[in-house]
Amino acid sequence: MRRGTQEWQPQTTEKLLIIHADDFGLCHSKNRATIRAFEAGVISSASLMMPCPWVAEAVEWIKRNPNADVGLHLTLTSEWETLRWRPVAPADKVKGLLDPQGYMWRSVEAVVRHASPQEVETEIRAQIDLALQMGLKPTHLDSHMGTLYSSPQFFEVFLKVAMEYRIPPMVFSPTPEIMLMAAARGLNYREAYQRIQAAGLPTIDYLNPQYAPGETKEVHRKRLHDYLRTLKPGVNELIVHLGMDDPEGNAVSNTWRYRVQELEVLLEPEFKRVLHEQGIRLFTYRELAAMKGYKTRF
């Protein structure tokens, strides 16, 4: 893939890895798992779901740990069977984001079908504003279930709002894999990347959004270790989903065993040993912005 007239290359010869925990604030169990992983040094970043019921607990921990690299997991869906949430913005301003019960839609496809770009913009601005009102300093913005990458119009809103607030969005270098993923969603990423470059936004070189519920713990462990052993030089991001084995977490998600296993594998001494053996340095969005010289809001 070309950057101007030159072949695209990773941003660094180092192996840099953001291990990123999604869904902070979803529930108390999820908070416990994310905090444990942060304090054990096995994740380097996370993002917070502002519409969710346990966000206040997560915010209090972030305020006590201001060096933690925490962004916002901008949320436009409410997918679980029994734990549901509603938009942050007034309901009458975002009617297209509401299902017949007044919750957010369960699927990305339903959001794309029913919500307008203006409603999406109204809601993500409301989520960012709430975070700022609560005293947070988000290091980045990303998208729950990838909804903001699911249509060209939503992606335009995502870039526009992120650049206006000067909070780096999760965007990517134009690898062949990213170009294929973008094309499948109808995104002209070549054109979008030109604007990303012009704005000086920091980018992720390689994304691994791995999620394989149903596999055994042994297979799960092997897959994560193999990923580390084949990591490419550049800025990499591994997305993880963590959970605790407790009644709340088990009731919220039908994939709770996978999430518990993920945390257990990360906490094993062997995981850190492989990281060290492969010369991988854990990295953050805060460091990525600094590396690119991007002047963030905070």
C-alpha positions in Angstrom: 0.0 0.0 0.0 1.3 3.4 -0.9 1.9 6.5 1.2 2.2 9.1 -1.5 4.8 7.6 -3.9 6.5 5.4 -1.3 5.6 1.9 -0.1 4.0 1.9 3.3 6.3 0.8 6.1 5.7 0.2 9.8 6.4 3.2 12.0 9.2 1.7 14.0 11.5 -1.3 14.0 10.6 -2.0 17.6 7.9 -4.5 18.5 5.4 -2.3 20.3 2.2 -3.8 21.7 -0.9 -2.1 23.1 -2.8 -4.8 25.0 -6.2 -3.2 25.2 -9.1 -4.3 27.4 -12.5 -3.4 26.0 -15.7 -2.8 28.0 -14.4 -1.1 31.2 -17.5 0.2 33.1 -19.8 -2.5 31.7 -20.4 -4.1 35.1 -18.7 -4.6 38.5 -17.2 -7.9 37.5 -15.7 -6.4 34.3 -14.3 -3.6 36.3 -12.7 -6.0 38.8 -11.1 -7.9 35.9 -9.8 -4.8 34.1 -8.4 -3.3 37.3 -6.7 -6.6 38.3 -5.0 -6.7 34.8 -3.9 -3.1 35.0 -2.4 -3.6 38.5 -0.6 -6.8 37.4 0.9 -5.0 34.4 -0.6 -7.4 31.8 -2.6 -4.8 29.9 -1.4 -1.4 28.9 -4.7 0.3 27.9 -8.5 0.1 28.2 -11.6 1.9 27.1 -14.7 2.9 29.0 -18.4 2.5 28.0 -20.1 5.7 29.2 -23.7 4.5 28.9 -23.1 1.5 31.1 -24.3 1.1 34.8 -20.9 0.6 36.5 -19.0 3.5 34.8 -18.9 5.6 38.0 -16.9 2.9 39.8 -14.4 2.7 36.9 -14.1 6.5 36.8 -13.2 6.6 40.5 -10.4 4.1 39.9 -9.1 6.0 36.9 -9.0 9.2 39.0 -6.9 7.4 41.6 -4.6 6.1 38.9 -4.2 9.0 36.5 -1.3 7.4 34.6 -3.5 4.5 33.5 -4.1 4.7 29.7 -7.9 4.8 29.4 -9.9 6.0 26.5 -13.6 5.9 25.6 -15.3 2.9 24.0 -17.9 4.9 22.2 -21.1 2.8 22.5 -24.0 2.6 20.1 -25.3 -0.9 20.8 -26.6 -2.8 23.8 -26.1 -6.5 22.9 -26.6 -8.6 26.0 -29.7 -10.4 26.8 -30.5 -9.2 30.4 -28.1 -6.2 31.0 -29.2 -3.3 28.8 -28.4 0.4 28.6 -29.8 3.5 27.0 -28.1 6.5 25.2 -26.5 9.3 27.1 -28.1 11.9 24.9 -31.8 12.8 25.4 -33.9 10.1 23.8 -35.8 12.6 21.6 -32.5 13.6 20.0 -31.4 10.1 19.1 -34.6 8.2 18.3 -32.9 6.2 15.6 -30.6 4.6 18.2 -33.5 3.3 20.2 -35.1 -0.1 19.9 -38.8 -0.6 20.7 -38.0 -0.9 24.4 -36.0 2.3 24.5 -32.6 0.6 24.8 -29.8 0.8 22.2 -30.1 -1.7 19.4 -28.5 -5.1 20.0 -26.7 -5.3 16.6 -24.5 -3.1 14.5 -26.7 -3.8 11.5 -29.7 -2.5 13.3 -27.9 0.8 14.2 -26.8 1.2 10.5 -30.4 0.6 9.4 -32.2 2.9 11.8 -29.8 5.7 13.0 -28.8 8.8 11.1 -25.2 10.1 11.1 -26.5 13.2 13.0 -28.0 11.0 15.7 -24.7 9.1 16.0 -22.8 12.4 16.2 -25.2 13.7 18.9 -24.7 10.5 21.0 -20.9 10.2 20.8 -20.6 13.9 21.6 -22.8 13.3 24.7 -20.6 10.4 25.8 -17.4 12.4 25.4 -18.9 15.4 27.2 -20.1 13.2 30.1 -16.6 11.8 30.5 -15.1 15.3 30.5 -17.7 16.4 33.1 -16.8 13.5 35.3 -13.2 14.7 35.2 -11.7 12.1 32.8 -8.9 12.8 30.4 -9.4 10.1 27.7 -6.2 9.1 25.9 -8.1 7.8 22.8 -11.5 7.0 21.3 -12.5 3.6 19.9 -15.8 1.9 19.0 -17.8 -0.8 20.8 -18.5 -3.6 18.3 -16.8 -1.5 15.6 -20.1 0.4 14.9 -18.3 3.6 14.0 -16.4 1.7 11.3 -19.5 0.0 9.9 -20.5 2.7 7.3 -18.7 5.5 5.5 -21.0 8.1 7.1 -20.4 6.9 10.6 -16.7 6.8 10.1 -16.7 10.4 8.9 -18.6 11.4 12.0 -16.0 9.5 14.1 -13.1 11.3 12.5 -14.8 14.7 12.6 -15.6 14.5 16.3 -12.3 13.0 17.4 -10.3 15.7 15.6 -12.6 18.5 17.0 -12.0 17.3 20.6 -8.4 16.5 19.9 -8.7 13.0 21.4 -6.9 10.5 19.1 -9.3 8.0 17.4 -8.3 4.4 16.9 -7.3 4.5 13.2 -4.9 2.4 11.3 -2.0 2.4 8.9 -3.0 1.4 5.4 -1.9 -2.3 5.5 -3.4 -4.7 3.0 -5.5 -6.2 5.8 -6.9 -2.9 6.8 -7.7 -1.9 3.2 -9.6 -5.2 2.7 -11.5 -4.7 6.0 -12.4 -1.1 5.0 -13.5 -2.1 1.5 -15.8 -4.7 3.0 -17.5 -1.9 4.9 -17.7 0.4 1.9 -15.0 2.7 3.3 -12.6 4.5 0.9 -9.7 4.2 3.3 -7.2 5.5 0.8 -9.0 8.8 0.8 -9.6 8.7 4.6 -6.0 7.9 5.3 -4.9 11.0 3.4 -7.0 13.1 5.9 -5.7 11.1 8.8 -2.1 11.8 7.7 -2.8 15.5 7.1 -4.2 15.8 10.6 -1.1 14.1 12.0 -3.3 11.5 13.8 -1.4 8.6 15.4 -2.2 5.2 13.8 -2.0 1.6 14.7 0.0 -0.5 12.3 -1.4 -3.9 13.0 -4.7 -4.7 14.8 -5.6 -8.1 16.3 -9.3 -7.9 17.4 -9.1 -11.6 18.4 -12.2 -13.1 19.9 -12.9 -16.9 19.9 -15.4 -17.9 22.6 -15.8 -21.7 22.8 -12.2 -22.7 22.6 -10.5 -24.5 25.4 -8.1 -22.7 27.7 -5.2 -24.6 26.3 -6.0 -23.5 22.8 -6.6 -20.0 24.0 -3.2 -19.9 25.7 -1.4 -21.3 22.6 -3.1 -18.8 20.3 -2.0 -15.8 22.4 1.5 -17.2 22.8 1.8 -17.8 19.1 0.6 -14.3 18.4 3.4 -12.9 20.6 6.0 -15.1 18.9 4.9 -13.9 15.4 4.4 -10.3 16.3 5.7 -7.9 13.6 7.8 -4.8 14.2 5.6 -1.7 14.4 2.8 -0.5 16.6 0.5 -3.4 17.3 -2.8 -3.6 19.2 -4.2 -6.8 20.7 -7.8 -6.4 21.9 -8.7 -8.5 25.0 -12.0 -9.1 26.8 -11.6 -9.9 30.5 -13.9 -11.2 33.2 -14.1 -12.6 36.7 -15.7 -15.9 37.6 -18.4 -14.5 39.8 -22.3 -14.6 39.7 -22.6 -11.2 38.1 -20.1 -11.7 35.3 -21.5 -15.2 34.6 -25.1 -13.8 34.4 -24.2 -10.8 32.1 -22.4 -12.7 29.3 -22.8 -16.1 27.8 -19.1 -15.9 26.9 -18.0 -15.5 30.5 -15.8 -18.6 30.5 -13.7 -17.1 27.6 -13.3 -13.8 29.4 -12.2 -15.5 32.6 -9.7 -17.6 30.7 -8.4 -14.6 28.9 -7.5 -12.9 32.2 -6.1 -16.1 33.6 -3.8 -16.6 30.6 -2.6 -13.0 30.7 -1.8 -13.4 34.5 0.3 -16.5 34.0 4.1 -16.0 34.4 4.6 -17.7 31.0 2.8 -14.9 29.2 5.2 -12.3 30.5 8.1 -14.6 29.8 7.1 -14.9 26.2 6.7 -11.1 26.0 10.3 -10.6 27.3 11.7 -13.4 25.2 10.3 -11.8 22.0 11.6 -8.4 22.9 8.1 -6.9 23.0 7.5 -3.6 24.8 4.1 -2.8 26.1 2.9 0.5 24.7 0.0 2.9 25.3 -2.1 5.4 23.3 -0.5 8.2 25.3 3.0 7.1 24.1 1.7 6.7 20.6 0.5 10.3 20.4 3.8 11.5 21.8 5.7 9.4 19.3 3.8 11.0 16.5 4.1 14.5 18.0 0.3 14.8 18.0 -0.9 17.5 20.4 -3.8 16.0 22.2 -6.5 17.7 24.3 -4.7 16.8 27.6 
